[in-house]
Amino acid sequence: MKNLPQKIRSRKLNSRVDLTAMVSVSFLLIIFFMVAAELRKPKIMNLGLPERYCDDDGVIRCAIGIENRVMTVLLDENDKIITYTGLLEVSDKSPKKIKYGQEGIRKELLNKIRQVQEYTGDPERGVIVIIKPSKKSNFGNLVDILDEMAIVNIGTYAIVNDFTPEESKLLAAN
């Protein structure tokens, strides 16, 4: 017998696919969409807005008595603080000149918190403080008053830089 040429068989290649990269990409996509969905959720914050009512004309107005919750703090040069409640033009109480510290502004703020809690009876409706630094006050005074807001836990306050003519006269007189 003669040697017959043998058939050359093709070698079968390994048909196994490495999916490691695809698994990594899948996990990254899952994490991305989870974070994106979490960031898309609306963030809600309660605002301490005054109560509103609708009068007979259909006009929406603020509730009567909001002036009892509002306290204005005027900051002036030489560490002067002048406070008043409600509107200066119609307030029956005269403005007070007080000092910084535990026996000054802190005591006044704590008294105001207690008065407002007795007046409203609702812990959600606390004191609203309007801080008005004058052009002559320094930055340290503003930082000190903001520290006092944090110490006595007043959550609703605003820093305003416009003065009414009555407030300007009050600062000039003191």
Backbone hydrogen bonds, N-H to C=O, Kabsch-Sander energy under -0.5 kcal/mol:
donor,donor_aa,acceptor,acceptor_aa,energy
4,L,2,K,-0.8
9,R,7,K,-0.9
19,L,17,V,-0.7
23,V,19,L,-2.2
24,S,20,T,-2.0
25,V,21,A,-2.3
26,S,22,M,-2.2
27,F,23,V,-2.3
28,L,24,S,-2.1
29,L,25,V,-2.3
30,I,26,S,-2.4
31,I,27,F,-2.5
32,F,28,L,-2.4
33,F,29,L,-2.5
34,M,30,I,-2.0
35,V,31,I,-2.4
36,A,32,F,-2.6
37,A,33,F,-2.1
38,E,34,M,-1.8
39,L,35,V,-2.3
40,R,36,A,-1.3
41,K,37,A,-0.6
41,K,38,E,-0.7
44,I,42,P,-0.5
49,L,47,L,-1.8
53,Y,61,R,-2.4
55,D,53,Y,-0.6
55,D,59,V,-2.3
58,G,55,D,-1.7
61,R,53,Y,-2.9
63,A,51,E,-3.1
66,I,63,A,-1.1
68,N,65,G,-1.4
69,R,66,I,-1.6
70,V,66,I,-1.0
71,M,128,I,-2.8
72,T,84,Y,-2.9
73,V,130,I,-3.2
74,L,72,T,-0.5
74,L,82,I,-3.4
75,L,73,V,-0.5
75,L,132,K,-2.3
76,D,80,K,-2.3
80,K,76,D,-0.7
80,K,77,E,-0.9
81,I,98,I,-1.1
82,I,74,L,-2.2
83,T,96,K,-2.7
84,Y,72,T,-1.8
86,G,70,V,-2.3
91,S,87,L,-1.0
96,K,83,T,-2.9
98,I,81,I,-2.3
98,I,96,K,-0.6
104,G,101,G,-0.6
105,I,99,K,-1.8
106,R,101,G,-1.9
108,E,104,G,-1.9
109,L,105,I,-2.7
110,L,106,R,-2.5
111,N,107,K,-2.2
112,K,108,E,-2.1
113,I,109,L,-2.4
114,R,110,L,-2.1
115,Q,111,N,-2.4
116,V,112,K,-2.5
117,Q,113,I,-2.3
118,E,114,R,-2.0
119,Y,115,Q,-2.2
120,T,116,V,-3.1
121,G,117,Q,-1.9
125,R,122,D,-1.1
126,G,124,E,-1.0
128,I,69,R,-2.6
129,V,127,V,-0.5
129,V,156,T,-2.1
130,I,71,M,-2.8
131,I,129,V,-0.6
131,I,158,A,-3.5
132,K,73,V,-3.1
132,K,130,I,-0.5
134,S,75,L,-2.4
137,S,134,S,-0.8
141,N,138,N,-0.5
142,L,138,N,-1.2
143,V,139,F,-2.3
144,D,140,G,-2.4
145,I,141,N,-2.2
146,L,142,L,-2.1
147,D,143,V,-2.1
148,E,144,D,-1.9
149,M,145,I,-1.7
150,A,146,L,-1.7
151,I,147,D,-2.5
152,V,148,E,-2.4
154,I,149,M,-2.7
155,G,153,N,-0.7
156,T,127,V,-0.5
157,Y,155,G,-0.7
158,A,129,V,-2.1
160,V,131,I,-3.0
160,V,158,A,-0.6
168,S,164,T,-2.2
169,K,165,P,-2.2
170,L,166,E,-2.1
171,L,167,E,-2.4
172,A,168,S,-2.1
173,A,169,K,-2.1
174,N,170,L,-1.5
